Amino acid sequence: MPAVSLCCRICATEHPLDATGTCSRCFGPLDPTYDWDALRARVSRASIEAGPQSIWRYADLLPVAAPEVARLAPGMTPLVPAPRLAEELGLGELWLKLDTANPTHSFKDRVVAVAARKAQELGLDTLSCSSTGNLAGAVAARAAAEGMEAAVFVPSDLEPEKLAAAAVYGPRIYAVAGTYDHCSRLSVELSFELPWGFVNVNLRSYYAEGSKTLAYEIAEQLGWETPDAVAIPIASGALFHKVGQGFAELSALGLVDGTPALFGGQAAGCEPVATAFRENARVVPVRPSSIARSLAIGNPADGDFAVTTARATGGAIHTVAEDEIGSNMAHLAATTGVFGETATGVTLGALKAAVAAGQIGPRARVVLLVTGDGLKTPGPVSDTYDPIMIEADADAFLDEVLIA
């Protein structure tokens, strides 16, 4: 197994590789630690390129052993150029990382695959989570593929498209009267009482590591080069922090030169991390009220670490107005042919803000993460449906078009 222990980010206390997400000494978050000297000796560009076309090509840099049979393996999603949008924004290059190509159409398949593998190593037979939608679908699908049970906790007013996208796999769905933060607190309490693998609670240390594979893939797909900047949505802050960690690890291994600046986005209706960055303060919990439901985490567990990552990489975290989210989704679709969910509307808004502020230069190579599919959150762009009514008569149509 590549990982050797869990270590607290706050007090550096080491813990065994068990199902625990917080330090018993200071309650800080735990991260897997690795034998980097051994990894430098055996991990190379060639060894990675010889691996499977999934996240498991990076198994040496993950905290679990690769499965013998990789069922429904996520990763190696397309990285596609967006030249029209790049020109409009005034960028040298813009690339879209399409995690909509994962099995359940979001980046959550990456983190769940790693957490589920750890659950199997620990002999757990039920996967669980608290979710704003995408994670519920990823957990339910992974459980179905692996022959495990699934139980997910979601806010009772979750978008019906996301509920259906999770329910189809046959999990037990518990609709909680409250916000995501209520779901999260309930999951934490239950994780002490039930022998389940709560992927974003007692398996969080392993789960979060799956996000590093986005950084690994971007660098590899760019010919083992790092972009100048990456635009990322922020919910709990874990994705943002771990992508930064992933690039730093590639640099430490000598596989790439340098690391990119990371730019994050939050919607105005739930912006605790953006506010903390702007005010140079600690994250203060808020009550979410945003159409970007997948980002609406009022008490983000890794918010302070996201702020630190933004500053350390030379990036920033921007707030995006609620009424700009849908128009950004439509703008991305109309210029690239890619329909991203509300989180992507926030990410594009943050990228626009960074360009407007002069934080990203006109010759920069930028990657924007498309973390989820717009078909799961079509509401904000429903007003783009404005059909032209015609009769079922070709001659009349041609006459009308020619006259027009």
N, C-alpha and C positions, 0 to 999 in steps of 0.2 A: 504494500500500500504506500503511495507516494507521501502522504501526510504523516507526520510523526507525533503531533500533539495538537491540542487547542490552546491558544494563548490569548489572554485578555488584552485588548487594545489599550485599556486604561492603566492597569497596574502590572501587566506583564506576567501575572500568575499563570502557570501552565496547568492544563487539565487533560485527562484522558480523552480519547476520541469516542465519546459517548453521545447519547441523545440529550444534549444540553446546549442552550444558546447563550447563557449568561454566566458571568463569573460568580462563583460562590463567595468570593471575598468582597468585591465591590459592585457587583451586578452590572459590570461593563460587558460589552459584546465580545464574543470569542471568535477568533479567526484561526483556521488551520495553519500550522507551521510546516515547513518543508526542509529537507536537507539540500540546500542550494549548491553546496560543493558537489554532491553526487549528481544533481540535475545538470550542472554545467558540463559534467563529464560525459553525460549520455544523451542530452537533448540537443538537437541541432535542427536546422532548417530541413535537412534531408530526412531525419527521423520523423519529423512531423508530417512532411509531404508524403511519406510512405504509409501513413495511417489511413483509417477509413474516412469517407466523406461525411463526417459528422463531428460533433463536439468531442467524440472519443479519440480523435487524432491527437488531442491535447491531454490525454489521460494522465501523463506524467506530471502535469501541472494542476491536477485536480485532486481533491481529498479522498477519492474513492477509487477502487479498482474498476477498470473498464469491464462491462458485462461480457460474458462469453457470447451471448446472443443479444445484439443491440436491437431491441424491438422499438419501432417507431422513433428512431434516433433523430434528434433535432440537430440543427447547426448547418454550417457551410451554406448559408442562405445567400442569395444573390447580392452583389454589390454593383449597382448599375449607375452609369453617368446620367446626369440631368443637365445637359448643356443649355437648354432654353431657360430654365429657372436660374442657372448660374449666371447667365448673361443679364437677366432681369435684375438680379441681386447685386451684380457687379463683382462677381467672384471669378477667380481663375479657373477653378474646377469645383463642381459639386457632385458628390456621389451619394446615393441612397442605399442604406443597408436595409434590405427588405426582410425583416423577421416575420412578415406576414406569410412567408413561405414555409414556416415551421408547421408541424402537424396540426396544431390547433390555432394557427394563424397569429401567434404573438411570441415575444421573446420569453414568456414564462415557461415554454417547453424546455428551454435550456436549464433553468434553475431547478425545475421539478425533476428532470431526468437525473440530476446529481443527487438531489435529496432522496428520491425514490431508491436509488442505488444504495445509499447509506441505510435507508430503512430496511432493505433486504439484507444487508450485511449484519444488521442488528436483530434480525428475526422478527420484525414488525410486519403485520399483515394488513394494516389499515392506514391509508394515506388521508390526511385531513389538512384543512387550511381555513383561514379567514380571507375573504376575497372581495374585490370590487368587480369581478367578472372574469377577466382573462385567466387568472390563476385557478379559479374554480374549474374552468374548462380543461386547463392543462393537467390538473390533479386528477380529474375524473377520467380523462383519456389515458393518462399514464397508468392509472390503476386498472383500467379495462385491458390495456395491452399486457400488463404484467400479471394479471389474474389476482389482483388485490382488491380489497374493499375500499370505498371512498366515501368520505363524509365532509361536506363543505358548508361553511357558514358565510352567508351573504346578507347585505342590507335588504330589507323587505321591499324596497322600492327600486331595486336594480333594474336596468334596462331589460325588457323582455327578450331582446335579441341575444344578450349575453346569458340570460337564464336558460334559454333554449339550447344555446351552444354548449352548455355544461350538462343539462339534464339528459341530453340524447345518449350520453355514455352510461347512464344508469347509476349515478351516485345518490346517496342520501343528501338532500339539500335542506338546510335549516335556514329559513328566512328570519333574520333577527330584527326586531322592532327597534331601529336606530341606525346610526351611521356605520361606516367601516370601522371607526375606532371602537364602537361598542362590540362589533364582531371580534376585533382583535383582542380586546380585554377578556372576552368570554373564552376565546381560544387559549389564551395564556393560562387562565384558571383551570380549564379542562385538561390542559397538557400535563398537569400534576396529578390528575386523577385517572386518566385513561391510558391504556397501553397502545396509543396511536402515534403515528409519525406525523406530527403537525409540521408541515414543511417550512412554514415561515415562523415557527416558534422554537420547538425543541430540536428541529433539524436545520435551523436557520444558518448556522455556521457553515454547513455544507452547501445548502441551497444557494446562498449568496455567491459562492465561488463560481457557480455556473455562468454568472454575468461576465466574468473575465473573458470567456470564450468569444464574446463580441469583439473585444480588442484584439485578441489573437487572430481572428479571421480577417478583420479589416487590414491589419498589417500584412498578413500573408497574401491576401487578394490584391494588395497594392504592390506586390513584388518585394515584400519584406521592407517596405518603407512605411513610415507613419505619416498621416495627414498633418496639416498645420493646425486644424481644429476639428472637434467633433461636437455636434449638437445633440443633446440628450434630454428627455423629459425627466422630471423629478417628482417622485411620489414619496416613498419612505427615505429616499436618498441612497439606498443600497446599490442600485444599478449604476448611478453616477459615480459613486465611490469605487466600486469594483471595476468598472471600465478603466478608470484611472490606474488602479492597481495592476490591471492586466497589461497595459502599455509599459508601466514601470518594470514589471517582471521581465518582459521581452527585452527591454533595454539592459537590465541587470545580467541577463543571460548572454548578452552580446548578439542577439538575433536581429535587433534594429538599432538605429542611431537616433537617440532623442525620443521625446514624448510630445503628444499634441496638447494644445490648450483645450480645456473642456468647458463648454457653455451649456448651462442648464436652463430649463424653463418651467415656470409654474403658472397656473391660471390665477387671475386676480381673486377669485372666490375661495382659494385655498393656497396661500403663498407664505407659509411660515419660514421656509428655507430661503426664498428670495428676499424676504424681509430681513432675516438675520444677516444675509450677505450684504444687503444695502446699508444696514445700520451698524455693521461690524459688531454684532452681538450674538448671544446664544439664541438658539431656536426656542420660540415660545409657542406652545400649542394654540390652535385656533379651532373654531367651529366651521367645518367646510360648507360651502354653498357654491358649487361650481358645476357647469355642464360637463367638465372633463372629469367624469366620475372615477376613471381609473387612476387619476392622480390625487383624488380628494382624500388625503390622509392628513388629518389635522394635527396629529402628534407623531411626526415622522421619526422612526427609531434611529435612522442614520443621517438625520438632517444636519447635525453639526459636522459630521465627517464629510458630507457633501460640500459644505461651505469651505472646509479646510482644503478639500481636493481642488475646488475651483480656484482658490487663491494660489495653491502650490503649483498649479499647471499654467498660471497666467490667464485663466479664463474668467468667467463671470456667471451669475445667475440672474435671469431677467423675469419680470412679471409680464404676463400677456393678458390683455383685456378680454373679458368674457365674450364680448360681441365680435372679437377678431378670430375666435377659434374656428367657427364654421367657415368664415371666408378664407382662412388659411388652408383648411382642408380642401376647399374647392379650388383654391389657387394651385396647390400641389397637384391635384388631379388634372386640372386643365393644362398644366405646363409639362407634366411628366407622365401622365397616364397611370399614376399610382394613387390609390384611394386609401389614405391612412385614417385611423380613428382619431378621436378628439385629442388624445395625447400627442399625436403627430401635429395637429393644428397648433398646439402649444409649443412644440419643439421648433416648428418653422417660425412662429412668432418670435421666439427667443433668438433664433438665428438672424432674423431681420433686425431685431433690436441691437444685436452685437455689431452687425455691419453698419447700422446707422450711427452707432456710438464710436465708430472707428476702431473697434477692438479686433476686427478681422479685416485684413487688407485686401486690395483688389486683385492680387495675384495668388491669393491663398487657395490651397487645396483643402476642401471641407467635406466631411462626411456627416450626413444627417440620419439619425436612427429612426426608421419607421417601425415602431415597436408593436403595432397591432393593426388589424384590418378595419377599414371604415365601415364594412358591412355590419359590424357589431354595434356601431354607434351612428346610424344614418340621420338621426334627428336634426343635428345642427345644419345639415345641407339639404333638408327636405324642400326648402324654398327654391332650390335650383330646378325643380321639376316643373316646367312650364311648357307643356306640349302645344303644338300648333294643330288645331282641329281641322280635319279635311274630310271630304267625302271619299268613298271608295270608288273613285272614277279617275283613271289615268289621264284621259283627255282633259278633264276639268283641272286636274292638278297641273299638267303641263301648261295649259293656258294661263293658269293663275301664276305659275312661276315665271313664264315668259313675260307676262304683263308686269309683274313685280320687277 
